[in-house]
Each structure stands twice: as C-alpha cells, then as structure tokens.
Amino acid sequence: TEKTFTRKLYEILLALKIEAQLSKDQILELYMNQIYLGQRAYGFESASEIYFGKSLKDITIGEAAMLAGLPKAPSSYNPIANPKRAKVRQQYIIDRMFENGFITEDERKAAHAQVLTYRAPSESPIHAEYVAEMARQLVYAQYGDEAYTRGLNVVLTVDSTDQLAAYHALRRGIMDFERRQQFRGPEGYVDLPADPKAVDARVAEALADHPDNDDLKAAVVLESSPRKVVAVLQSGDAITVTGEGLKPVTSGLSPKADPKVQIRPGAIVRAMRTDKGDWTLTQQPEVEGAFVATEPGTGAIRALVGGFDYGKNKFNHVMQAWRQPGSSFKPFIYSSAIEKGFTPSTIVNDAPLFFDAGTTGSQPWEPKNYDGKFEGPMPLRTALAKSKNMVSIRILQSVGPAYAQQWISRFGFDPEKHPPYLTMALGSGSVTPIQMSTAYGVFATGGYRVNPMLITKVTDARGKVLHEEKARPFSDDMRAVEPRNAFMMESLLNTVTRSGTAARAQAVLKRPDLYGKTGTTNDSMDAWFCGFQPSLAAIVWIGYDTPRKLGDRETGGGLALPVWIEFMQTALKDVPQAPLEAPTGVMNVNGEWYYDEFGPANGVSGLGLDDKSPAQSTDDEKKSILDLFKTGT
C-alpha cells in the first residue's frame, strides 16, 4: 500500500542517515542496548538482570543462547511465558554457535545440558502504562533531560489495587460489547507447511507480528469446522474451541463465508478464557474506552486507564479525548436551575418541542427523548432520574443558555466548548473524562472544586526531596457552588442510582450512598457513566475514536455503568457508608428539599404546563389496540 511504501522509504532514509553518522559497531551497540526483549526488558543487560538476576558479563553460554533467541520474537520465545518454544530456539542457537566455531564440542554439550534457572517476576503487572507515561511527561516538563539521568524516584497517588480493578473492569466492559459485534474476520493468514515438525516454527514466526494482548491471546488455526476449531497459541500450546466458544465467530466458520472473513487452517485469530475457564474465539476490539477515579476532596488520581490497550493505542482518552457528554451533562444544567428558584418538586412538562430555523439560527430542530415517548408533566426529580430530554431543554430555555454557559465554568468546563444554544441541555459540547471527574467531584465535596493530582513526591538518587505535593485544605478560592446547591444535586443524583436509569448501581452494590448519571449521546456515539461515593468519584466512557454509532440499543446504562459497578465493588470494599447530611439554608417539606427562600410557595412551581402534552388513549382506542394481539387477527 501507499502507507507501507512511504514508511519503508522513511526507513531507508533513516538507515542511510544512521550509517553516515555512526560506525557499524556503534549501531550494533545501540541496537543491543535498546531492543525490546520481553518482560519489560530493553537491551541485553536489562534482560540478563530480569531473566537471570545477574549481569550480562556473568551469564553462561546456555543463558546467552536463550537471550540471543529473543530478538526474533520476544513474545513467542519468552522463556518465562513460553518455556517449551524458548528451549527449542535456544538449542538451535547453541548448535549454530558450534557450527560457526564460536564454541567447542564440550561447551556445546554443557550448554545443551544446563538447566536454566529464571528469576521469579517481582510482582504481577498492574497495567498502569498510561499513568506511567503521564508521570514521565510531567517529570520531564519539570526537569528536562535530567529526568533520565538523575535517578529520580517518583511517588504517585495511584492505588495498585484500584488500578488493577479499573483495568480489568474496563476491558471486561469493552469485550462484552465486542461479543455483540459482527465478526470482521481473522487478523491475517499464514501458509502452514506440510511437514508437521515445521509447523511450530512457522506459527511462532507468524505470531511475532501479532503479540498477545494480555488475556486476549493470538492463535493460528490448525483445524476448523462449524463445530470445532483447533488452534496454537504463542506459548505453543494447542487449544480446542467448541459450542458457545464459537458463537462470536459463527459467520466466519460457514463454508460459504467470504474468503476475507473465513476461519480456515492458517487463520490468525484471537482467543480468551471465559469465567468458567473455557476458551472462546473473539476479535480485537475497535471500540475504545476510558476510566478515571479520583478522590474528590484531594484530587488524587486513584486509578486511570486511558484506553483498551496501551501497546495498540497510546492516545490517553482520559486526558485527551474531547467527546460529547450527552445526558451525563444534565446535572450541571439542573444545578444552574436550582440557583434560579427551581426545586426538585418543580413540575416540568415532558411534551414535544419544535424549533424553527429562525430560533436555532441554522436548521429546524425537533428533539426527542431516547425512547421516543413523552410522559407529560413530572417533577424535576423524576425527570432527571428518567433522563428526560424535553425537561432539560425547557429548563435551559428558562434559565437562559448564556447564564448556564457561565455557570458550568464553575465546575471546570471550558465555556467556549459549550456554545450557548439549547442543545447544550443534551450535552452537545465537548468534555474530557478527567474534566467530568473534577466536575462531579464538586457535588461530592459540598461545592469545592479540586484539581486532579498524580505526583505526590519526587526525590533524587540520594533520597533528597525535590518536590512534594500535599492536598490543600478547602478554601474560598476553591468554592464552586454553595453547599446547599451541591446537596440538592446529590439528592437528585441519588435518586438516579436508586430508581432511575442507574438503579442497577444501588441494587448491585447494596449501599445507598451512591450518586451519578448515565449519558448517551445523539445516535449512541458515546456511552458514559459518571458517579461517586463521597470518598471516590469515577468516570467511564466508551466510544469509537472516529465517532460512529455504537448500536441502537447501546446506552450509558448498559455499557458504561457495569464497568463503574465492577470497579466500585473493589474500591468501596470496607468503606463505611456516608449518610447525606443537609447543610444550612435548606428545608424539608413533605419529604422534599427546598432552598429556604424557595419553599413550595415561593420557588418555580411549574414550566411548560400550557404546552401540548401527549394525547392519552381513549378506552375505545385501547380496546382496538388490544384487539390487534388477539389470536386469529
């Protein structure tokens, strides 16, 4: 392709430039010191320490041969992950060393006979690649090139348990979505040799360009039929997939399948284990996601996952992805209305709306609710719980888009990214997940806005503290909204997680101190859940990098909320429940909250009640509708 040709041309030019400036020995030295050799080891000295726990100058011939086998395919020939295949490769290299006169016959025999002992991995990876890159950028911005030479130690706010929980929850959510998608075909095909003894080497070579993605394993198919698939993993182990495990790729197993999507011997596919331990075939997801959890009171980032796989896509969606927030933005419109005299009991009409081109300034607009239904007058509390679009638009129309645009800046949003039009009520502006975390944190802190924090301390190689960041006590300059505004919004958001679009949250986690809002953008291009428990706010976003429909039935409640719940099951374990306490300036009348000055007789009692409400079916109409479902009609 043109893209491949251009890349190859750049590689040729780069090679010529390197050869003009460096000798062959210098090029080899750079290569040996920087090449990736698996287990997060870069360079042979690092690999020697990681695999064998000793310096490169102290290793044996057998150990050297094992390391020499890694560059061809670090994943396939990793002796810790794939000992059988790595051993075959090592033995081959030992023989080649003897054939080329680098070792004697006795040395060859000794190397073949040596039983290699590997250094046990110090700890299981916590998959904080996006966090590590953020920290690197922050430290480099402060210390420049010295960041790489001073032996700095950087202490982060991230909690390893929470980070791992976030990583697995987001991956599970994305893979659950992927299982509902059409099979797009194998990642490639490889010609399998007729000689069975040569198959393993060919598989290893083919999978070198298709590394495992954690639990999403690459495999080469050896046998295939609509009822059974046999494939070989990078480890050299063969797996057999049958029954339910074939459902995600059914279309590729048909004898009549398009050759481009057909699973046949030589096809490179993906496999992963189910919760029951069985194998299932699947595919690399195209959809992306983001997860961030912060402590509202300190801003400390407890967990951050910037995408499905850092190795595949290094774009940090938490910090860099500007997306429409959809209905997850409605709480900030409601917050502005609370200041204007609206109350949770204000009755607003959920009736159709139409705006002509003269009103919108562009094209006629006839907004709809997600389900296409209108339910007539209802309290604000019910409207937010059900995420009624018509109510949000009427509220914004009443308070004024310009006022709301300035109000949302209190939460850390950029006003210019939220034009003062009525579509702002439906979250048509642009936000990042980290912004949403800060904004929802305002409600959790009783009205204070706290900026996110990742690094708490930096020390040099001798332990001298170069930088230390501590949580700031709340102060007036951090005040975003009054405590009572935050309280009223907490009360409304609590209803969402109890009986609204996010009712699953309290039902599964079995605790009442949960607050949040689902979000689904126009045409289901973005799915959100933004929520918090007073000690921890967490944001989930799922969508395609190039915006397109996730699916007609895909929503924030169905896609993002399960990720949030799974994470909170770990993060809130042993965290005591925090009751919602009313601040000064509010009163409770008949079970509902009001500002003191906007009681039942003084606040906004209703809005849009004279607008045409949805027509109710007459008894005759109901009877005729039921007749349609009678047998024989």
N, C-alpha and C positions, 0 to 999 in steps of 0.2 A: 504494500500500500504506500501511498504518498507519505503518510506519517512515519512508517518504518524506514522508508528511503531517506527521509530528512534526518531522522535520528542517526542512521548509520553514517550519513555524511558528516554530521557533527562529531561522531565518534572518531572518524578518520582524521578530521582536522585536529581534534584534541590529542590524538595519538602522535601526530606529527609535531605538534607544539611541545608535548612532553619529551619526545625524543630529541628535540632541538635544545632543550634546556637541561636534561638530566642524562647521566650515563646509564647503561644497562643495569649495572649493579645498584645504582640509586633507585631506579624504577622497581627492581625486584625487592629492594629493602622496603620501599613504601608499600608495595603490594603485600608483603608478608606481615607488615605491622598493622595493616588496616583491613584486610579481608575478613568478612564475617564467617565464623566457623561454628555457629550454633551455640546454644546455651548462653546467649547474650555475650559471647566472646568475640572480640575484634582483634585480629592479629594472633600469631602463633604463640607469643609469650603469654598473652592473656589466656589463650586456650589451654596451654600447658598447666597454668595455675588452676583454671576452672575444672578441667577434666581429671588432672592427676595430683593437684596440690603441690606442685614443685616447679622450679624454674626450668626454662627450656634447655639450659645447659646441663641439667641433671637427668634428663629422661633417657630411657633405654631405646635400643633400635626398634623394638616392638611398639613402644609408645610413640616413637617418632613416625613410624609407618601408619599408625592409627590416625595421627593428626594430619599426615600427608594425604590421607584419603578423604578428608572433609571438604576441601575446596570445590570438588566436582559437584557435590550436592549435600550441603550441611545438614539438611533435614533428613534425607534418606540414609546418610551414613553416620548419623549421630550415634555414638556407642552407648549412650545412656537411654535414648529413646528407641533405637533400633539395633540392639546388640548383635543379632544374627547377621543382618546385612552388613553391618560395620566390620564384623570379623572377616567375612568373605573378602571385602575390599582391602582390609589390612594384609591378609595373607597374599593377595595378588601383588600388592606393593612390595612386600618383603621379597617375593620371588623376582620381581623386576629389578630390585636393588642388587640382588645376587647376579642376575643375568648381565647387568651392566657394569659389574665389577666393583660396586661400592662396598660390598660386604663379602666376607668369606663364607665357605660352606658351613663351618661351625657356628658362625654368627647367625646364618640363616636358620639353622636348626634350633638354636637357642631362642631366636625371636619368635619362631613358629610355636615353640613350646611354652613360652611365657604366658602366664595367666595374668591379665591386666587387672589392676585394682583402681577403681574410679572414686574420686572424691564425691561424697554424697552432696547433692544440692543443699545449700544452706537453708533455703526456705522455699515454699511454693510461691510462684509469682502472684502478685496481687493485681496485675494488669492496670497499672497506673501510667501508661505510656503518654497519654495526653497531659496528665498532671506533670510528669517529668519534663516534657517539652515546654510547658508553661513556665515551670520553675527555671529551666535553663535560660529562656528568653528574659525573664525578669532579672536574673543574676547577671547575665551578660550586659543588659541595659545599664546596670549599676557599676559593674567592674570591668567591662570591656574584655579584651583578650586575657586579662589576668584571671578571669573566671576559670580558665582552663589550666593555669599554671600555678596557682597559689594553694592548691589542695583545700579548697573551701568545703566546709560542711554546712549543708542547708537543711534546716528543720522545717517541715511543712505541717499544716493544720489537718491534713487528711488522716482519717482513721482507717487502718488497714481492713478491719472487719467490715466497715460500712462500704469501703471502696470495692471490695470483692462482691459484696451483696448487690451493689449498684451495677457492676459489670455483668453479673450473671442474670439479674432481673431484666436489664435492657436487652441482652442477647436472646433471652427466652421470649420476650415480647416480640422481637423482630422475627425470630424463627417461627413463632406461632403464626404470625402474619404471612410469612413466606410459604407455609404449608397450604395456604388458601389460594396461592397464585398458580397460574398456568405454568407447566414445566417448559422451560425455554431451551432445553437441550443440553447435552454434555459440554464441558469446557473445552474439549478437544478430542482428537482421536490419535491413536498410535498403532503402527503396524506391528503385530506380535509375531515373533519368529516362530518357525515350525519346530525348532529344537526346544523342548521343554526346559533344558538346562540354561538356555539363553534368555528365557522369559524374565527371570528376576532382575537381571542387569538392565534389560530394556525397560521394565517397569520403573526401576529406580531412576533411570535417566529421564524418562518421561515426566515423572512426578517432581523432578528437581525444579521444574518451572511452575509447579502447582503445589506450593507448600501447604501443610496443614494449617487451618485457621482455628487453633485451639481445639475444641471438641468437634469442629466441622472438618472431618478427615477427607483428604483426597484419595481416590482409589481408581485403579484400572480394571475394567470389566474383563473377566475371562470367559464367562458363560452368561447368556441372557435368554430369558423367555418371559412370557406374560406372568408366569407363576414363580419364577426363581431367578435371582441374579447372584453370581459368584464373582467377587472382586478381590483385588490385592491392595492392601494399604501400603503407605510408605515404610512401615515397620517390616514389611514382608509377610505379614500375617494375612491369611485369606479369610474373608467373611462371606456368609451366605444370608441373603435377604429374601424374605418371603412374606406373603399375607399383607397385613396392614403396612408393613415397611415399604411396600411397593406403590402404595396409593398416590403419594405425591408425584410420581413419575409415570403413572399409568399410560399417559399419551405417548411417551417415548418407547414403550415396550410393545406397542402394536406392530405387527408385521407390515402394516400399511402406513406406518408413521413416515413423515417427511425425513429423508436421509439426514438432514441437518439437525434433527432433534432425536433421532433414533438411538436407543441404547443397544449397542451390539458389542461383541468382543473387540477390545481396544479402546472403547469409550472411556474418557476420563470424567468421573462423576464425584459427587460428594456424599458422604455417609456420616451419620452420627447416631449415638446410642439414645434410646428413649429412657424415660424414668424407670421403666421396667427392666432395662438392660439389654433390650433387643436392638438390632440395627435397623435403621430406616434410611432410604435414599432421599436426598433433598438437593438443594442447589444454593450457591452463594446468593445472598440477598442483594437486590438492587436498592431497596429502601434503606434509608439511614435513620439515625436516632441520636438523641442527646439526653443526658441525665446529669443533674447537679443538685446537691444537697448542702445547705448552709445552716449555720446556727444564727437565727435571726438577731439575737442580742449582741453577738460579737462579729458577725460577718464571716466567721471561719468556715472555709470550704471543707466539709467533711468527706465528700465523695464527688468525683467528677469523671464522667465518661463522655468523651467528645464525639464518639461515633461507634459504629459496629466493630470495626477492626482498624487499628492504627496502621498496621502494615499495608493495608489496602488503600486507606484514605486518611491522610494526616490532617485534613481540614477539621478544625475543632469547632463542632457545631454549637457547643455551649457558649463559646465566646464570640464566634464569627458569623454564625448563621442568622441573617435577618429574615424573619418569617412573619407572616400574618398570625396573630394570636387567636383570632376567631372569638368564640364566646368566652374564652378564659380572660378576656379583657373587660368583660361587662362589669365585674366588681368595681372597677375604677370609675366607671360612668355612674354606677349606683352611689358610690362614695360621694361624688360631686353633688348628686341629687339630695343626699341626706343633709348636706350643708344648706340646701335651698328650701328646706322645710318638708321634704318628702319623709315618709316614715315606712316601716315595714308593713303597716296596715293600709297604706295609701292604695286605693283601688285604681288600677290602670286597665284600659280596655285592650284585650288581645284580639283586635279586629283588623281586617285588611287595610293596607295603606297603598297609596299610589302617588308618585311624584312625577310631574311632567318635566320636560327638558328645561323649561324656564326656571323651575325650582332647583333642579340639580346642577344646572349650568352645563350639562353635557347631554346625556341620554335619559329617556324616561326610565323610572325605576319602580318596580313593584316587588318589594321584598316579601319573602315567605318565611314561615317557621320551618325548622328542619323536617318535621313530619308532614308539612303541608296543611296542617289543621289549625283552626282558630277556636279558642275556647271562651272568648268574651271577657267581661270584667273579672279581675282577680287581684289579690293583694300583691304588693311588691315581693314579699317573702316567697310566695308561691311561684311568681313569675321568674325569679332568679333560680329557684330550685328546679323548675322545668325548662329553664333557659329559653324563654320566650322572646323571640327577636322583635316582634311588634311592640312589646312593652319597652324594651331597651331603646328603640328608636323614638318612641313617644317621650320617654324620659329625657333623652338627649335633646330632642326638639324643644322641650320645655325649659331646660336649664341653659340651653344655648351652646352650640358646638365650640364657639370661641372660648367661653368660660371653661368648658370641660377640657379643652386643649391645654389651657394653662394649669388646670387642676392636676392633670395627670403628671405634669412635670415634677410635682411634689414627690412622686414615687420613683423618680429617676429616669423617666421616659423622655425621649427627645421630641419636643413639640413638632419640629419640622417633619418628623417621620409619621405624624398623625394629623393630616390635614383636617381643618375644622369643617368637616362635612358630616352629614347624618350617618354615613357608612361607618364612621368611627365607632358607633354604637355596637357594631357587629365585629369589631376587631379587624378593620381593614388596613390598619397601619402596619408598621414593622417593628419587631422587638427581637431581642436575643434571649435565650433561656436564662442567662445569668442576670439579665435585667428583670425578668419575671420573678426570679428568686429574691432579688432585693426588694421588689415592689410588694410581693406577698408578705415578705418579712415585716413590712411596715404595719400590717394588721396584727401580726403576731407579737410585736413589741409594744403594742399600745400606742403606736403612732410615730415611732422613731425610725428614720432611715439610716441603715448601717451599711457601709460599703463592704464588698467582699474582700477577704484576706486569705492568702495562700501561704506566705512565708512568715514564720514567727521568729526565726533566728538564723544568723549566718556567722560562722566562726572560721578562723583561718586554721592552718595545719597544726598550730600550737595550742588551739583552743581559745584564742583571744576572740571575744565577741566583737564583731564588726557591725552588726545590725541586729536590733531586736524590736519586734513589733508586738505591742500588747493591746488587748481590747480596750477601747475608750469607754469610760463611763458615759451614760446618756447625758446630753447637754442640750440647751435650747437650740443651738445651731444644727442639731440633728433632727429636730422636731419637724415632721412632715405633715401630720394631721393631728387634731385633738384626740386625746384618749377615748372620748366618747364616740367619735366617728369610727375609730378602729374597732371599738367594742360593738357598735351596731353592725359593722360589716362582718365581724367574727360571728355574731349571732346569725346573720343571714347565710354565711358560708357553712355554718354548722348544719343548717337545715339541708343544704345541698348534699352533704355527706350522710345525712340521716335518712332523708326520704326523697331526695331529688335525683338528678342524673348520676350522682356519685354515691348513691345509697349503699353500694357494694362495699365501700370503704369501712363504714362502721359495722356492717354486717359481718365482714370477714375478720377485721382486726379486733372487734368486740371491745371498743372503747369509745366514749362519747366526745373526747377532746380532739376531734379531727375537723379540719376546715379546708375547703377547697372548691375548685370549679373546673369542670370539663371544658374543652374547647375543640370545636371542629370548624374549619374554615370553609368558605364557599367551594362547592364541588368536592368537598372532602379531600383537599390537598394537604392539609396539616392536621395532625391529631395531637392534642395537648391534655395533660392534667397538671394543674398547679395547686399545691395544697401544703398544709403544715399542721403540725402539732406544736404547741408553744415553744418547744425546745429545738425544733428542727423543721425547716422548710425544704421541700423537694419539688423539682420541676422535671416533667417528662415531655419530650417532643419526638414525634415520629413523622417522617415525610421523605419525599424524594428530593435529591439535590436540585435537579431541574424540576420545578413543581409540576406535578400531574396528579390525576385522581388516584387516591388510594383504593377506592372502591365505593360503590353506592351505599353499602351498609357499614363502612368503616367509620368509627367515631372516636372522639377522645375517650369516652367512657368505655368503649370496647377495646381500644388499642393501648392507650397510654395509662389509664387507670390501673389495670392489672400489674403493670411494671411498678408503679408507685406503691401499691399494696404489698407486693412481694418484698420490695426493699424495706418498707416500714415494719414488716414482720420481724426483720432482723434489727433494724436501727432502734426501734422503740421497745425492744425486749428489756424488761426490768426498769423501764422508765415509768415513774408513777404518773397517774392521771392528774391533769392540771385543770381544776374547775374554772369556768369562765366567771370572773368577778366584775360586777358593774362598777364603773368609775363614777365620780361626781358629775352632775349635770344631766343625768338621765333618770327616768321614772318608768315604772312598770304598771300598766293599766290593763286589767283583764288578761294577763299573761303575755302582753306585747310591750316592747320597749319603745320609748319616745324620748327625744330631747325635752328638757324641762319646758322650754319655750314653745315647743311644737307638739303639745299634747293632742289628744283626739279632737279637740275643738279648735285648735289653732294651726295645725300643720296642713299640708296639702292633702285634702280628703280624697280627691279623685282626678282622673285625667283621661280625656278622650271618651268619656262616657256617652257623649252625644253622637259619637261616630257610629256608623252602621256595624252592628255586631253580627256574627254568623247566624244565619237563619236556623231555627230549630225545626226538626222534622215534625210534621203533624202525625196524629195517630194513624190516619189513612196511609200516609207515606211510609211510616214504619211498617205497617202491615204489608204493603206492596213489596217492600224490600225483603221482608222475611219470606214472602211467597216465592221469591226467586230461588231460595235454597231448599224448597220442598221437593221431595222425591218425585221425579217424573216431569218437573217443569224446566 
